[in-house]
Amino acid sequence: MGGEAGSKIPVYPILILSILLVYGILPLWAIIALSGWYLFVLYLEDYGYLDRWNFERVLGIVLMIRTSRGRGFLEYISKNRRFWRLFGEFSIWLCFLVMFAVVFLMVFAFVSSMNSPPQGSLPATDILFIPGVTSFVPFWWPALALVFTLLIHEYSHGIQARAHGMEVKSFGLLVAGPIPVGAFAEPEHMDMMMAPRRERLRLFAAGPAINLVATFIFLIVLGFVSSGFIASNPGIHAIAIIDEGGADEAGIMPYDIITHVDGVEVPDYGSFSEQMDSLGAGEIIIFTVIPYSADEGEWGISSDVPVTLGDKRQYYLDQCDGEVECLSETNELLDSYGIEEGEAFLGVSYPRSGTFQTEQFSIIFDDRYSSLEKIAIVTITPLSMLGTPMSYDGQTMNIHERMMLEVDDDFVLSSLGTEGVLALFDFIFWLIWVNFLLGFLNLLPIIPFDGGHMVKDGTHSILSMFMKDSNPLRVERLAGSISGITTIVMLVVVVIPILMLVV
């Protein structure tokens, strides 16, 4: 590549790095680190080390690390060709189903952005999802999860290749410094070209499919780990306190733990709700409260606090400020929820148990839910998890609620201690997060993603059915054209909302 080797000035990389710096896509320290990495890779290339090690520099700063290690294990694990071909067939159906969901969500986001442009903007680094660079993605756990995710993704491609008789030359990682940015399995080019399209579809689908399957396997494991936590101080806390409500006037603060209501123990939200339902507006009730200090990050000594309860129905009606139409609509809404005059109102927002952050994952082991409910909840959980690190500044849960947890002494992993089990929780969380994101994004119908290749081969198969008497080259060109148009359209649909967020 001109301008990169020997004593020549590396113009293009300098230009790209300058653009990344000027537009704030990467911070200065990252630019300096990438520049140092680039010079180091150039040195290895100029002195022949890359050729000697069978490495290759691609895209300027990315190092392609090849290895033939793992081929023996690949041969062993892919012996049961019938099973892996069935998995490949399952992968095709799973991936096309998820692809429709991906396209729907992307189009929905595009239309929403056009109708209601986002207010404000995000740092450009927050759209890259790079461990340690993106503000809500820390380094260690996500980086380890990314390496594992890329490994099983590419190994799954390799297994499908061997299950269908294709040779796999090598495996490898794509790295930019210490950060893995991709992985690959290299089937023989001619084997890929000569393979039937159905077999190629299985091969392309296998990578995203294994990530999606791994997502739900790890979700079950996370549910098991989550079931081992209990609240160090059983009770109820609130995320926010409503101004001038009973709790506010009594001095109750966010994350203060309410352990008793009128002398009755309330270790979880169910018991708290039941006790509040037995009380009425205007009553003065004694709440036993353990105060929380946000500055020190710890709880104090419990004390009894008298609280004058408000009227729940009247509180919502007061929000209308006397507007007749609002009062009418609110009354109808309150009637539909069965909220009557005189119901007790504490004046807190989002009251919940100390184990709330882990309960949402341990549902799969909770007998209070039916199998159908568990399946529905688990199916949508990975989507909801995507926003968790953004909401909690890179944490896997609310940091204050995290401090309310301890591991149950009877739990099978209690020997790890609370911090050890929490670390295990974090790692499994990021395994789910990265696997789902990689599988999800890889099914965008955009070349060179797996979804793009699937659309191209799938389109060719459909066209071949309806154009049996046509020249195969014409079918090939038409399939390529449709695939190209799909890629361009989806790029527009994906990129425009992102630009609107960062500009």
C-alpha positions as CSV (number, residue, x, y, z in Angstrom):
1,M,0.0,0.0,0.0
2,G,1.6,3.2,-1.1
3,G,2.9,5.6,1.5
4,E,3.1,3.0,4.3
5,A,6.3,1.0,4.0
6,G,10.0,1.7,4.6
7,S,10.9,5.4,5.0
8,K,7.8,6.7,3.2
9,I,5.4,8.7,5.3
10,P,2.2,6.7,6.2
11,V,-0.2,9.3,4.8
12,Y,-3.5,7.4,4.9
13,P,-3.3,6.1,8.4
14,I,-2.3,9.5,9.7
15,L,-5.2,11.1,7.9
16,I,-7.6,8.5,9.3
17,L,-6.3,8.9,12.9
18,S,-6.5,12.7,12.5
19,I,-10.2,12.4,11.5
20,L,-10.9,10.1,14.4
21,L,-9.3,12.7,16.8
22,V,-10.8,15.9,15.3
23,Y,-14.4,14.5,15.3
24,G,-14.0,13.0,18.8
25,I,-14.6,9.4,17.6
26,L,-11.7,8.3,19.8
27,P,-10.0,10.1,22.7
28,L,-6.4,11.4,22.5
29,W,-5.0,8.5,24.6
30,A,-6.6,6.0,22.2
31,I,-5.1,7.8,19.2
32,I,-1.7,7.8,20.7
33,A,-2.0,4.1,21.6
34,L,-3.1,3.2,18.1
35,S,-0.3,5.2,16.6
36,G,2.2,3.4,18.7
37,W,0.6,0.1,17.8
38,Y,0.7,1.0,14.1
39,L,4.4,1.9,14.1
40,F,5.1,-1.4,16.0
41,V,3.2,-3.4,13.4
42,L,5.1,-1.6,10.6
43,Y,8.4,-2.5,12.2
44,L,7.4,-6.2,12.4
45,E,6.3,-6.1,8.7
46,D,9.4,-4.2,7.4
47,Y,11.8,-6.7,9.1
48,G,9.9,-9.8,8.0
49,Y,8.6,-10.9,11.3
50,L,4.9,-11.0,10.1
51,D,5.8,-13.3,7.2
52,R,7.9,-15.5,9.5
53,W,5.0,-15.9,11.9
54,N,2.3,-16.2,9.2
55,F,0.7,-13.0,10.4
56,E,-0.8,-10.3,8.1
57,R,-1.5,-6.6,8.4
58,V,-5.0,-5.6,7.2
59,L,-6.8,-2.2,7.2
60,G,-3.6,-0.5,8.2
61,I,-3.5,-1.1,11.9
62,V,-5.3,-4.4,12.3
63,L,-3.1,-7.5,12.7
64,M,-4.4,-10.8,11.4
65,I,-3.0,-13.6,13.6
66,R,-3.3,-17.0,12.0
67,T,-2.8,-20.3,13.6
68,S,-3.4,-23.9,12.6
69,R,-3.8,-24.9,16.3
70,G,-7.3,-26.1,17.1
71,R,-7.7,-28.0,13.9
72,G,-7.3,-31.3,15.7
73,F,-10.1,-30.4,18.1
74,L,-12.1,-29.2,15.2
75,E,-11.8,-32.6,13.5
76,Y,-12.8,-34.3,16.8
77,I,-15.8,-32.1,17.6
78,S,-17.2,-32.1,14.0
79,K,-17.2,-36.0,13.7
80,N,-20.9,-36.2,14.2
81,R,-21.7,-34.7,10.8
82,R,-25.4,-35.6,10.9
83,F,-25.9,-33.6,14.2
84,W,-24.0,-30.5,12.9
85,R,-25.9,-30.5,9.6
86,L,-29.1,-30.6,11.6
87,F,-27.8,-27.8,13.7
88,G,-26.9,-25.9,10.5
89,E,-30.5,-26.4,9.2
90,F,-31.9,-25.2,12.6
91,S,-29.5,-22.2,12.3
92,I,-30.9,-21.1,9.0
93,W,-34.5,-21.0,10.3
94,L,-33.4,-19.3,13.5
95,C,-31.3,-16.7,11.8
96,F,-33.9,-15.7,9.2
97,L,-36.5,-15.4,12.0
98,V,-34.2,-13.2,14.0
99,M,-33.2,-11.3,10.9
100,F,-36.8,-10.2,10.3
101,A,-36.9,-9.0,13.9
102,V,-33.6,-7.1,13.4
103,V,-34.8,-5.4,10.2
104,F,-38.1,-4.5,11.8
105,L,-36.3,-2.9,14.8
106,M,-33.9,-1.1,12.6
107,V,-36.7,0.3,10.4
108,F,-38.7,1.2,13.5
109,A,-35.7,3.1,14.9
110,F,-35.2,4.8,11.5
111,V,-38.9,6.0,11.3
112,S,-38.9,7.1,14.9
113,S,-35.7,9.1,14.4
114,M,-37.2,10.8,11.3
115,N,-40.5,11.6,13.1
116,S,-38.9,12.6,16.4
117,P,-35.2,13.6,16.0
118,P,-33.3,12.8,19.2
119,Q,-32.6,15.7,21.5
120,G,-28.9,16.2,22.4
121,S,-26.2,13.9,21.2
122,L,-24.0,11.0,22.2
123,P,-20.2,10.9,22.2
124,A,-19.0,9.2,19.0
125,T,-17.1,6.7,21.1
126,D,-20.4,5.4,22.5
127,I,-21.5,3.9,19.1
128,L,-18.4,1.8,18.7
129,F,-19.0,-0.7,21.7
130,I,-15.2,-1.0,22.2
131,P,-14.2,-2.3,25.7
132,G,-12.5,0.4,27.7
133,V,-13.3,3.1,25.1
134,T,-17.1,3.2,25.0
135,S,-18.2,5.0,28.2
136,F,-20.6,2.3,29.3
137,V,-18.4,-0.7,28.4
138,P,-15.6,-1.4,30.9
139,F,-12.5,-3.3,29.7
140,W,-11.8,-6.6,31.4
141,W,-15.0,-8.6,31.6
142,P,-16.3,-7.3,28.2
143,A,-12.9,-8.0,26.6
144,L,-12.8,-11.5,27.9
145,A,-16.4,-12.1,26.9
146,L,-15.6,-10.7,23.4
147,V,-12.7,-13.1,22.9
148,F,-14.8,-16.1,23.9
149,T,-17.8,-14.9,21.8
150,L,-15.6,-14.4,18.7
151,L,-14.0,-17.8,19.3
152,I,-17.3,-19.8,19.4
153,H,-18.7,-17.8,16.5
154,E,-15.8,-18.6,14.1
155,Y,-15.3,-22.1,15.4
156,S,-19.0,-22.7,14.6
157,H,-18.3,-21.7,11.1
158,G,-15.4,-24.0,11.0
159,I,-17.5,-27.0,12.4
160,Q,-20.1,-26.4,9.6
161,A,-17.3,-26.3,7.0
162,R,-15.9,-29.7,8.2
163,A,-19.3,-31.2,8.6
164,H,-19.9,-30.5,4.9
165,G,-16.5,-31.7,3.7
166,M,-14.8,-28.3,3.3
167,E,-11.2,-27.9,4.4
168,V,-10.3,-25.3,7.1
169,K,-6.9,-23.8,6.5
170,S,-6.5,-21.8,9.8
171,F,-8.2,-19.9,12.5
172,G,-7.2,-16.6,13.9
173,L,-7.9,-13.3,15.6
174,L,-8.0,-9.7,14.3
175,V,-6.5,-7.4,16.9
176,A,-5.8,-3.7,17.2
177,G,-3.4,-3.6,20.1
178,P,-4.7,-5.6,23.0
179,I,-8.3,-5.3,21.8
180,P,-9.8,-8.2,19.7
181,V,-11.8,-6.6,16.9
182,G,-12.7,-9.8,15.0
183,A,-12.0,-13.5,14.4
184,F,-12.0,-15.8,11.4
185,A,-12.0,-19.3,10.2
186,E,-10.5,-19.8,6.8
187,P,-12.2,-22.5,4.7
188,E,-10.5,-23.3,1.4
189,H,-11.8,-20.8,-1.2
190,M,-12.5,-23.3,-3.9
191,D,-14.4,-25.6,-1.4
192,M,-16.6,-22.6,-0.5
193,M,-17.2,-21.7,-4.2
194,M,-18.1,-25.3,-5.2
195,A,-20.3,-26.0,-2.2
196,P,-24.1,-26.1,-2.7
197,R,-25.9,-22.9,-1.6
198,R,-27.8,-24.7,1.1
199,E,-24.5,-25.8,2.7
200,R,-23.1,-22.3,2.4
201,L,-26.3,-21.0,4.1
202,R,-25.7,-23.4,7.0
203,L,-22.1,-22.3,7.3
204,F,-23.0,-18.5,7.3
205,A,-25.9,-19.1,9.8
206,A,-23.9,-21.2,12.2
207,G,-21.9,-18.3,13.6
208,P,-24.8,-16.0,14.6
209,A,-26.9,-19.0,15.7
210,I,-24.3,-20.3,18.1
211,N,-24.1,-16.8,19.7
212,L,-27.9,-16.6,20.1
213,V,-28.0,-20.2,21.5
214,A,-25.1,-19.3,23.9
215,T,-27.0,-16.2,24.9
216,F,-29.9,-18.2,26.3
217,I,-27.6,-20.9,27.8
218,F,-25.7,-18.3,29.7
219,L,-29.0,-16.6,30.7
220,I,-30.1,-19.9,32.4
221,V,-26.6,-20.0,34.1
222,L,-27.1,-16.3,35.2
223,G,-30.5,-17.2,36.6
224,F,-28.9,-20.0,38.7
225,V,-26.1,-17.6,40.0
226,S,-28.7,-14.9,40.7
227,S,-30.8,-17.4,42.8
228,G,-27.9,-17.5,45.3
229,F,-28.3,-13.9,46.4
230,I,-30.3,-12.7,49.4
231,A,-30.7,-9.2,50.8
232,S,-28.2,-8.3,53.5
233,N,-31.0,-6.3,55.1
234,P,-34.4,-7.7,54.0
235,G,-36.9,-4.9,53.3
236,I,-38.1,-2.4,50.8
237,H,-36.4,0.6,49.4
238,A,-37.3,3.3,46.9
239,I,-35.3,4.7,44.0
240,A,-36.9,8.2,44.4
241,I,-39.0,10.1,46.9
242,I,-42.0,12.2,45.8
243,D,-41.8,15.8,46.9
244,E,-44.1,16.8,49.8
245,G,-45.4,13.2,50.1
246,G,-45.6,11.4,53.4
247,A,-42.1,9.8,53.1
248,D,-40.5,13.1,52.1
249,E,-42.0,14.9,55.1
250,A,-40.9,12.1,57.4
251,G,-37.3,12.4,56.1
252,I,-37.1,9.1,54.3
253,M,-34.5,9.2,51.5
254,P,-33.8,7.1,48.3
255,Y,-32.4,3.7,49.2
256,D,-33.3,3.9,52.8
257,I,-34.5,0.4,53.7
258,I,-38.0,0.0,55.3
259,T,-38.0,-3.3,57.3
260,H,-41.3,-2.9,59.2
261,V,-44.6,-1.2,58.6
262,D,-46.7,-0.6,61.8
263,G,-44.6,-3.3,63.5
264,V,-45.1,-5.9,60.7
265,E,-42.0,-7.2,59.0
266,V,-41.9,-6.5,55.2
267,P,-39.0,-8.5,53.8
268,D,-40.1,-8.2,50.2
269,Y,-42.3,-6.1,47.9
270,G,-45.3,-8.6,48.1
271,S,-45.5,-8.3,51.9
272,F,-45.0,-4.5,51.8
273,S,-47.8,-4.1,49.2
274,E,-50.1,-6.3,51.3
275,Q,-49.5,-4.3,54.4
276,M,-50.0,-1.0,52.7
277,D,-53.3,-2.2,51.3
278,S,-54.6,-2.7,54.8
279,L,-53.9,1.0,55.7
280,G,-55.8,4.1,54.8
281,A,-55.1,7.8,53.9
282,G,-54.5,10.1,56.8
283,E,-53.2,7.4,59.2
284,I,-50.0,8.0,61.1
285,I,-48.0,4.8,60.8
286,I,-44.6,3.9,62.3
287,F,-42.1,2.7,59.7
288,T,-38.8,1.0,60.8
289,V,-36.1,2.5,58.6
290,I,-32.4,1.8,58.0
291,P,-31.0,5.1,56.7
292,Y,-28.6,5.1,53.7
293,S,-25.7,7.5,53.3
294,A,-25.0,8.1,49.6
295,D,-21.7,9.9,50.4
296,E,-20.4,7.0,52.5
297,G,-22.2,4.2,50.6
298,E,-23.3,2.4,53.7
299,W,-26.4,2.0,55.9
300,G,-26.8,3.2,59.4
301,I,-28.7,2.1,62.5
302,S,-32.5,1.4,62.1
303,S,-35.0,3.7,63.8
304,D,-38.7,4.1,64.0
305,V,-40.1,7.0,61.8
306,P,-43.8,8.2,62.0
307,V,-45.3,8.8,58.6
308,T,-48.6,10.5,57.8
309,L,-50.0,8.6,54.7
310,G,-51.4,10.5,51.8
311,D,-54.3,9.7,49.5
312,K,-53.2,7.8,46.4
313,R,-56.2,8.8,44.2
314,Q,-56.0,12.4,45.3
315,Y,-52.3,12.5,44.5
316,Y,-52.8,11.6,40.9
317,L,-55.8,14.0,40.6
318,D,-53.6,16.8,42.0
319,Q,-51.3,16.4,39.0
320,C,-54.0,17.9,36.7
321,D,-53.9,21.3,38.4
322,G,-57.7,21.6,38.1
323,E,-57.9,21.0,34.3
324,V,-61.3,19.5,33.6
325,E,-60.3,17.3,30.7
326,C,-57.2,16.0,32.5
327,L,-59.4,15.3,35.6
328,S,-61.9,13.3,33.6
329,E,-59.3,11.2,31.9
330,T,-57.4,10.6,35.1
331,N,-60.6,9.6,36.9
332,E,-61.3,7.0,34.2
333,L,-57.8,5.7,34.3
334,L,-57.8,5.4,38.2
335,D,-61.2,3.6,38.0
336,S,-59.8,1.1,35.5
337,Y,-56.9,0.4,37.9
338,G,-59.3,0.1,40.8
339,I,-57.6,2.9,42.8
340,E,-60.3,4.3,45.1
341,E,-60.5,7.4,47.3
342,G,-58.8,6.9,50.7
343,E,-56.2,4.4,49.6
344,A,-52.9,4.8,51.5
345,F,-50.1,6.5,49.7
346,L,-46.5,6.6,51.0
347,G,-45.1,8.9,48.4
348,V,-42.2,6.9,46.9
349,S,-41.3,5.9,43.4
350,Y,-40.3,2.4,42.3
351,P,-40.4,0.6,45.7
352,R,-38.7,-2.7,45.5
353,S,-36.9,-5.5,47.3
354,G,-33.2,-5.6,48.1
355,T,-32.8,-8.5,45.6
356,F,-34.6,-6.8,42.8
357,Q,-31.5,-6.6,40.5
358,T,-31.0,-10.4,40.7
359,E,-34.7,-11.5,40.9
360,Q,-35.2,-10.4,37.3
361,F,-32.8,-13.1,36.2
362,S,-33.7,-15.9,38.7
363,I,-37.3,-16.0,37.5
364,I,-36.5,-19.1,35.5
365,F,-36.1,-20.9,38.9
366,D,-39.1,-19.3,40.5
367,D,-42.1,-21.6,41.0
368,R,-44.5,-18.6,41.1
369,Y,-44.3,-18.3,37.3
370,S,-45.7,-20.7,34.7
371,S,-43.5,-22.3,32.0
372,L,-45.1,-20.0,29.4
373,E,-44.5,-16.9,31.4
374,K,-40.8,-17.9,32.0
375,I,-40.3,-18.5,28.3
376,A,-41.8,-15.1,27.4
377,I,-39.7,-13.3,30.0
378,V,-36.5,-15.0,29.1
379,T,-37.0,-14.4,25.4
380,I,-37.2,-10.6,25.8
381,T,-34.6,-10.4,28.6
382,P,-31.5,-10.1,26.3
383,L,-33.1,-7.1,24.6
384,S,-33.7,-5.3,27.9
385,M,-30.2,-6.2,29.1
386,L,-28.6,-4.2,26.2
387,G,-29.6,-0.9,27.9
388,T,-28.5,-1.9,31.4
389,P,-24.8,-0.8,31.1
390,M,-26.0,2.5,29.6
391,S,-28.3,3.1,32.5
392,Y,-25.8,2.3,35.2
393,D,-22.6,3.8,33.8
394,G,-21.0,0.5,32.7
395,Q,-22.2,-1.5,35.7
396,T,-24.3,-4.6,35.4
397,M,-26.8,-3.3,38.0
398,N,-27.6,-0.3,40.1
399,I,-24.5,0.2,42.3
400,H,-26.5,1.1,45.4
401,E,-28.7,-2.0,45.0
402,R,-25.6,-4.1,44.4
403,M,-24.4,-3.2,47.9
404,M,-27.7,-4.6,49.3
405,L,-26.8,-8.1,48.2
406,E,-25.0,-11.0,49.9
407,V,-24.6,-14.6,49.0
408,D,-26.7,-17.1,50.8
409,D,-24.7,-19.4,53.0
410,D,-26.6,-22.4,51.7
411,F,-25.8,-21.6,48.1
412,V,-23.6,-24.1,46.3
413,L,-21.1,-21.4,45.3
414,S,-21.1,-19.6,48.7
415,S,-17.4,-20.6,49.2
416,L,-16.6,-17.9,46.6
417,G,-17.9,-15.2,48.9
418,T,-20.2,-12.4,48.0
419,E,-17.6,-10.5,45.9
420,G,-16.6,-13.7,44.1
421,V,-20.2,-14.6,43.1
422,L,-20.8,-10.9,42.1
423,A,-17.7,-11.1,39.8
424,L,-19.1,-14.3,38.3
425,F,-22.4,-12.6,37.8
426,D,-20.7,-9.7,36.0
427,F,-18.7,-12.1,33.7
428,I,-21.8,-14.1,32.7
429,F,-23.8,-10.9,32.2
430,W,-21.2,-9.6,29.7
431,L,-21.1,-13.0,28.0
432,I,-24.8,-12.7,27.4
433,W,-24.6,-9.0,26.4
434,V,-21.7,-9.6,23.9
435,N,-23.1,-12.8,22.4
436,F,-26.5,-11.4,21.9
437,L,-25.2,-8.1,20.4
438,L,-22.8,-9.9,18.1
439,G,-25.4,-12.5,16.9
440,F,-28.0,-9.7,16.5
441,L,-25.8,-7.3,14.5
442,N,-24.3,-10.1,12.4
443,L,-27.8,-10.8,11.1
444,L,-28.1,-7.3,9.5
445,P,-28.7,-8.1,5.8
446,I,-25.5,-6.2,4.9
447,I,-22.5,-7.5,3.1
448,P,-20.0,-8.6,4.6
449,F,-22.0,-9.6,7.6
450,D,-23.3,-13.2,7.8
451,G,-26.8,-11.9,7.3
452,G,-25.8,-10.2,4.0
453,H,-24.3,-13.5,2.7
454,M,-27.4,-15.4,3.8
455,V,-29.7,-12.9,1.9
456,K,-27.5,-13.2,-1.2
457,D,-27.5,-17.0,-1.2
458,G,-31.2,-17.2,-0.1
459,T,-32.2,-14.8,-2.9
460,H,-30.3,-16.8,-5.4
461,S,-32.1,-20.0,-4.3
462,I,-35.5,-18.4,-4.6
463,L,-34.7,-16.8,-8.0
464,S,-33.5,-20.2,-9.2
465,M,-36.9,-21.7,-8.4
466,F,-38.8,-19.1,-10.4
467,M,-36.3,-18.7,-13.2
468,K,-35.5,-22.4,-14.0
469,D,-35.1,-21.8,-17.7
470,S,-32.9,-18.7,-17.3
471,N,-29.1,-18.5,-17.8
472,P,-27.5,-19.2,-14.4
473,L,-25.2,-16.2,-14.9
474,R,-28.3,-14.0,-15.2
475,V,-29.7,-15.4,-12.0
476,E,-26.3,-14.8,-10.3
477,R,-26.2,-11.2,-11.4
478,L,-29.8,-10.5,-10.4
479,A,-29.2,-12.1,-6.9
480,G,-26.1,-10.0,-6.6
481,S,-28.0,-6.8,-7.6
482,I,-30.8,-7.5,-5.1
483,S,-28.2,-8.2,-2.4
484,G,-26.4,-5.0,-3.2
485,I,-29.5,-2.9,-3.1
486,T,-30.5,-4.5,0.2
487,T,-27.1,-3.6,1.6
488,I,-27.3,0.0,0.6
489,V,-30.9,0.4,1.9
490,M,-30.0,-1.2,5.2
491,L,-26.9,0.9,5.6
492,V,-29.0,4.0,5.2
493,V,-31.5,2.7,7.7
494,V,-28.8,1.9,10.2
495,V,-26.4,4.8,9.7
496,I,-28.7,7.8,9.6
497,P,-30.2,7.3,13.1
498,I,-26.6,6.8,14.4
499,L,-25.4,10.1,12.7
500,M,-28.4,11.9,14.2
501,L,-27.3,10.7,17.6
502,V,-23.7,11.8,17.4
503,V,-23.9,15.0,15.2
